[in-house]
């Protein structure tokens, strides 16, 4: 992230800290994420499948890798889910994600694991193709995404209604394919609760699974509500080692409106413990740079891939030190950011400010110049600020050198 932090040292510690956080939020996401439409010629499905891919802000200019959220009914839920992810990531509650939305061609066929039964079965003549659709995702869609995008080895599957049924089906039939599941209003009453019964057996017999499930329901009485209660009861009895789950019902939401709220809380569950602890009195990050490194090492172990301390968080710690008069610690912290994020203009600008405040303008000026150069190169929203800082530092340095000569 590129963050603006110029006003931190001119405010009180607590107010300045949250002002810094606000500035971090506004500038880091100013470039906006992009959505691309792909078409996969599927041999498994025997048809062309449209796919929507949303990349995070800054994806085109950074070299970062991201976890991936695969989402059924992708065209219906892409906008609000992408905004939810951006909001939570901006507030340090989760990582940014690549979002892969899968629009429908035959929704009932693809998302139902079994044929329809009962008096209304004739209304769903194509039902029962979930295994084939899951094979498409596993053997064609995921490889295509992982070949063409920078991804981390962490996948989340989200679905609503029939999509929620499909998410539960994926969990119990291909449990290692995804790391986390968000099943919203799952239609577990489908086909005389066939998938629910399989899920109950899975939850009873499975011994170990490093995965997270969030499932939810709105105010939905009847068969779907009854099935959800049974599913929740089965979850409460499970003894699967490493498996984390949460089931919530929202009486003030309906079958349609429950999705947005569920995606928010579902992602919060998946990323539980992501945010670094803060001092409750001051709002400062607890433990400084060492504490941040330890925290993200724990996250690395939990999520199974290397998760560095984010640039923005390191920057906050550096300014926290600077505001407390700990110049040496601030400089060391900003230096670590330069080492880890050498293509960010802001890390050089922040280190330059720390040197300048410590009376080392000769070390600050070339760093301001570097920030100016990178800011222009990557169209950084703070490029003008970096340029102004360099001009100011250069003028002060020239004046200081002239004053020495006149002595």
Secondary structure, 3 states (H helix, E strand, C coil): CCCCCCCHHHCCHHHHHHHHHHHHHHHHCCCCCEEEEEEEEECCCCEEEEEEEEECCCCCCCCCCEEEEEEECHHHHHHHHHHHHHHHHHCCCCCCEEEEEECCCCHHHHHCCCCCCCCCHHHCCCCCCHHHHHHHHHHHHHHHHHHHCCEEEEEEEEEECHHHHHHHHHHHHCCCCCCEEEEECCCCCHHHHHHHHHHHHHHHHCCEEEEEEEEEECCCCCHHHHHHHHHHHHHHHCCCEEEEEEEEECCCCCCCCHHHHHHHHHHHHHCCCCCCCECCCCCCECCHHHHHHHHHHHHHHHHCCCCCCCHHHHHHHHHHHHHCCCHHHHHHHHHHHHHHCCCCHHHHHHHHHHHHHCCCHHHHHHHHHHHHHHHHHCCCCCHHHHHHHHHHHHHHHHHHHHHHHCC
